[in-house]
Amino acid sequence: MKQHIVVNQLAAGMVTTHNTKMKFILNSMRIKHSTALLTTEAITIKEFLIQCSHCVDGYLNIW
């Protein structure tokens, strides 16, 4: 996903290479944060799926 590339570029203080809508960048940041929490076992798999499903729901509504 190019949104994840943009998120990584922003985190590194780099200029982004793609023009991406802010809502997609924010969703990618939310998914990345939820993944980090799951990896450290700060949240359960169920909580992870709930958090990510809310992020992905926006993508499904535009199709």
PyMOL CGO cylinders between C-alpha atoms (Angstrom):
from pymol import cmd
from pymol.cgo import CYLINDER

trace = [
    CYLINDER, 0.00, 0.00, 0.00, 1.37, 3.36, -0.91, 0.3, 1, 1, 1, 1, 1, 1,
    CYLINDER, 1.37, 3.36, -0.91, -0.24, 4.89, 2.22, 0.3, 1, 1, 1, 1, 1, 1,
    CYLINDER, -0.24, 4.89, 2.22, 2.13, 2.90, 4.41, 0.3, 1, 1, 1, 1, 1, 1,
    CYLINDER, 2.13, 2.90, 4.41, 5.06, 4.22, 2.40, 0.3, 1, 1, 1, 1, 1, 1,
    CYLINDER, 5.06, 4.22, 2.40, 3.81, 7.78, 2.93, 0.3, 1, 1, 1, 1, 1, 1,
    CYLINDER, 3.81, 7.78, 2.93, 3.39, 7.16, 6.68, 0.3, 1, 1, 1, 1, 1, 1,
    CYLINDER, 3.39, 7.16, 6.68, 6.96, 5.86, 6.91, 0.3, 1, 1, 1, 1, 1, 1,
    CYLINDER, 6.96, 5.86, 6.91, 8.25, 8.84, 4.92, 0.3, 1, 1, 1, 1, 1, 1,
    CYLINDER, 8.25, 8.84, 4.92, 6.43, 11.28, 7.22, 0.3, 1, 1, 1, 1, 1, 1,
    CYLINDER, 6.43, 11.28, 7.22, 7.74, 9.50, 10.32, 0.3, 1, 1, 1, 1, 1, 1,
    CYLINDER, 7.74, 9.50, 10.32, 11.29, 9.80, 8.99, 0.3, 1, 1, 1, 1, 1, 1,
    CYLINDER, 11.29, 9.80, 8.99, 10.81, 13.52, 8.29, 0.3, 1, 1, 1, 1, 1, 1,
    CYLINDER, 10.81, 13.52, 8.29, 11.06, 12.99, 4.55, 0.3, 1, 1, 1, 1, 1, 1,
    CYLINDER, 11.06, 12.99, 4.55, 9.09, 14.68, 1.80, 0.3, 1, 1, 1, 1, 1, 1,
    CYLINDER, 9.09, 14.68, 1.80, 6.34, 12.39, 0.54, 0.3, 1, 1, 1, 1, 1, 1,
    CYLINDER, 6.34, 12.39, 0.54, 6.63, 11.01, -2.97, 0.3, 1, 1, 1, 1, 1, 1,
    CYLINDER, 6.63, 11.01, -2.97, 2.89, 10.56, -3.55, 0.3, 1, 1, 1, 1, 1, 1,
    CYLINDER, 2.89, 10.56, -3.55, -0.04, 12.90, -3.18, 0.3, 1, 1, 1, 1, 1, 1,
    CYLINDER, -0.04, 12.90, -3.18, -2.34, 10.92, -0.88, 0.3, 1, 1, 1, 1, 1, 1,
    CYLINDER, -2.34, 10.92, -0.88, -5.56, 11.94, 0.81, 0.3, 1, 1, 1, 1, 1, 1,
    CYLINDER, -5.56, 11.94, 0.81, -5.17, 12.63, 4.50, 0.3, 1, 1, 1, 1, 1, 1,
    CYLINDER, -5.17, 12.63, 4.50, -7.93, 10.20, 5.48, 0.3, 1, 1, 1, 1, 1, 1,
    CYLINDER, -7.93, 10.20, 5.48, -5.99, 7.31, 3.93, 0.3, 1, 1, 1, 1, 1, 1,
    CYLINDER, -5.99, 7.31, 3.93, -2.82, 8.34, 5.74, 0.3, 1, 1, 1, 1, 1, 1,
    CYLINDER, -2.82, 8.34, 5.74, -4.69, 8.56, 9.06, 0.3, 1, 1, 1, 1, 1, 1,
    CYLINDER, -4.69, 8.56, 9.06, -6.23, 5.11, 8.52, 0.3, 1, 1, 1, 1, 1, 1,
    CYLINDER, -6.23, 5.11, 8.52, -2.80, 3.67, 7.76, 0.3, 1, 1, 1, 1, 1, 1,
    CYLINDER, -2.80, 3.67, 7.76, -1.42, 5.27, 10.93, 0.3, 1, 1, 1, 1, 1, 1,
    CYLINDER, -1.42, 5.27, 10.93, -4.28, 3.79, 12.97, 0.3, 1, 1, 1, 1, 1, 1,
    CYLINDER, -4.28, 3.79, 12.97, -3.69, 0.32, 11.51, 0.3, 1, 1, 1, 1, 1, 1,
    CYLINDER, -3.69, 0.32, 11.51, 0.07, 0.62, 12.10, 0.3, 1, 1, 1, 1, 1, 1,
    CYLINDER, 0.07, 0.62, 12.10, -0.55, 1.68, 15.73, 0.3, 1, 1, 1, 1, 1, 1,
    CYLINDER, -0.55, 1.68, 15.73, -2.99, -1.20, 16.30, 0.3, 1, 1, 1, 1, 1, 1,
    CYLINDER, -2.99, -1.20, 16.30, -0.47, -3.63, 14.81, 0.3, 1, 1, 1, 1, 1, 1,
    CYLINDER, -0.47, -3.63, 14.81, 2.22, -2.35, 17.19, 0.3, 1, 1, 1, 1, 1, 1,
    CYLINDER, 2.22, -2.35, 17.19, -0.14, -2.78, 20.15, 0.3, 1, 1, 1, 1, 1, 1,
    CYLINDER, -0.14, -2.78, 20.15, -0.98, -6.32, 19.05, 0.3, 1, 1, 1, 1, 1, 1,
    CYLINDER, -0.98, -6.32, 19.05, 2.69, -7.18, 18.63, 0.3, 1, 1, 1, 1, 1, 1,
    CYLINDER, 2.69, -7.18, 18.63, 3.45, -6.06, 22.19, 0.3, 1, 1, 1, 1, 1, 1,
    CYLINDER, 3.45, -6.06, 22.19, 0.36, -7.92, 23.43, 0.3, 1, 1, 1, 1, 1, 1,
    CYLINDER, 0.36, -7.92, 23.43, -1.12, -4.68, 24.79, 0.3, 1, 1, 1, 1, 1, 1,
    CYLINDER, -1.12, -4.68, 24.79, -4.42, -5.58, 23.10, 0.3, 1, 1, 1, 1, 1, 1,
    CYLINDER, -4.42, -5.58, 23.10, -6.09, -8.86, 22.28, 0.3, 1, 1, 1, 1, 1, 1,
    CYLINDER, -6.09, -8.86, 22.28, -6.67, -10.17, 18.77, 0.3, 1, 1, 1, 1, 1, 1,
    CYLINDER, -6.67, -10.17, 18.77, -10.35, -9.35, 19.14, 0.3, 1, 1, 1, 1, 1, 1,
    CYLINDER, -10.35, -9.35, 19.14, -9.57, -5.72, 20.06, 0.3, 1, 1, 1, 1, 1, 1,
    CYLINDER, -9.57, -5.72, 20.06, -7.14, -5.52, 17.13, 0.3, 1, 1, 1, 1, 1, 1,
    CYLINDER, -7.14, -5.52, 17.13, -9.77, -6.77, 14.70, 0.3, 1, 1, 1, 1, 1, 1,
    CYLINDER, -9.77, -6.77, 14.70, -12.34, -4.33, 16.06, 0.3, 1, 1, 1, 1, 1, 1,
    CYLINDER, -12.34, -4.33, 16.06, -9.94, -1.39, 15.76, 0.3, 1, 1, 1, 1, 1, 1,
    CYLINDER, -9.94, -1.39, 15.76, -8.86, -2.32, 12.24, 0.3, 1, 1, 1, 1, 1, 1,
    CYLINDER, -8.86, -2.32, 12.24, -12.39, -3.06, 11.08, 0.3, 1, 1, 1, 1, 1, 1,
    CYLINDER, -12.39, -3.06, 11.08, -13.36, 0.52, 11.97, 0.3, 1, 1, 1, 1, 1, 1,
    CYLINDER, -13.36, 0.52, 11.97, -10.44, 1.80, 9.87, 0.3, 1, 1, 1, 1, 1, 1,
    CYLINDER, -10.44, 1.80, 9.87, -11.22, -0.45, 6.92, 0.3, 1, 1, 1, 1, 1, 1,
    CYLINDER, -11.22, -0.45, 6.92, -14.94, 0.30, 7.06, 0.3, 1, 1, 1, 1, 1, 1,
    CYLINDER, -14.94, 0.30, 7.06, -14.25, 3.68, 5.50, 0.3, 1, 1, 1, 1, 1, 1,
    CYLINDER, -14.25, 3.68, 5.50, -12.59, 2.01, 2.51, 0.3, 1, 1, 1, 1, 1, 1,
    CYLINDER, -12.59, 2.01, 2.51, -15.54, -0.32, 2.01, 0.3, 1, 1, 1, 1, 1, 1,
    CYLINDER, -15.54, -0.32, 2.01, -18.08, 2.50, 2.11, 0.3, 1, 1, 1, 1, 1, 1,
    CYLINDER, -18.08, 2.50, 2.11, -16.46, 4.31, -0.83, 0.3, 1, 1, 1, 1, 1, 1,
    CYLINDER, -16.46, 4.31, -0.83, -16.74, 1.28, -3.13, 0.3, 1, 1, 1, 1, 1, 1,
]
cmd.load_cgo(trace, "trace")
